[in-house]
Amino acid sequence: MLDLTALADEHLAAARTAPHGRSAHLVMHDGVLRQTVIALTSGTSLDEHNAPPAASLQVLRGRVNLTAAGRAEELRAGTLRMIPKERHGLTALEDAVVLLTAVND
């Protein structure tokens, strides 16, 4: 069993001292299923990248912009959203922690 609150605290603290303003930890891996906690400091981005076959993003803390196909969507703490099938990126609008769930082939 995992304590997501404790993981969010731990990785946000690590992101605040990291040179690139982020910290990530793979918390579950079962076959094709992966779940990762990602902490980003305000203004930090994950550049656009290809989407896995299926994925969702749950914002645990803060606010982020999910960008895809030239548009941006603001997501706040408590939001759960499917990841777009096209290339996408993520930018922290304030210190934030997200849980990425992805299914890879």
Secondary structure, DSSP 8 states (H G I E B T S, - for coil): ---HHHHHHHHHHHHHHSTTSEEEEEEEEETTEEEEEEEE-TT-EEEEE---SEEEEEEEESEEEEEETTEEEEEETT-EEE--SS-EEEEESSSEEEEEEEE--
